[in-house]
Amino acid sequence: MTAKPIDWPTYIQLMEQLLNVPLDDTRRKELEVQLARMAALAEPLLDFPLPQRQEVAGVYKL
């Protein structure tokens, strides 16, 4: 997957405003580190190729 990198500081600032959760600088920096780590962990999973058609699970009704 060749997605452009995420601007974590801007994302965090927007989420602070949207969720009305003010953070201090220390927490913002730590959150940036954690989000970057999670994105790095998710990257191989997102790059895993899937066939065009997956068999869907059954639908159970009561």
C-alpha positions in Angstrom: 0.0 0.0 0.0 1.5 3.3 -1.0 -0.7 5.8 1.0 0.7 9.2 1.8 1.9 9.6 5.4 -0.6 11.0 7.9 0.1 14.4 9.4 -0.4 13.2 13.0 -0.1 16.6 14.7 -2.8 18.1 12.5 -5.0 15.0 13.0 -4.6 15.2 16.8 -5.4 18.9 16.8 -8.6 18.4 14.7 -9.7 15.5 16.9 -9.1 17.6 20.0 -11.5 20.3 18.6 -14.0 17.8 17.3 -14.2 15.8 20.5 -13.7 18.7 22.8 -10.9 17.0 24.6 -8.1 19.4 25.3 -4.6 17.9 25.6 -1.3 19.3 26.9 1.8 19.2 24.8 3.2 16.1 26.5 0.1 14.1 25.9 -0.1 15.3 22.3 3.5 14.1 21.6 2.8 10.7 23.3 -0.4 10.3 21.3 1.5 11.1 18.1 4.1 8.4 18.9 1.3 5.8 19.7 -0.7 6.6 16.6 2.4 6.3 14.4 3.2 2.9 16.0 -0.3 1.6 15.4 -0.2 2.7 11.8 3.2 1.0 11.3 1.7 -2.2 12.8 -1.4 -2.1 10.6 0.5 -1.5 7.4 1.5 -5.1 6.7 -2.1 -6.2 7.3 -3.4 -3.6 4.9 -0.9 -4.6 2.3 -2.0 -8.3 2.5 -3.6 -9.2 -0.9 -7.1 -10.5 -0.8 -8.9 -12.3 -3.7 -11.5 -10.3 -5.5 -14.3 -12.5 -4.2 -14.3 -13.8 -0.7 -16.8 -16.4 0.4 -19.3 -14.6 2.7 -20.3 -16.0 6.0 -23.7 -17.5 6.4 -26.6 -15.3 7.6 -28.5 -16.8 10.6 -32.0 -15.7 11.3 -34.1 -16.5 14.4 
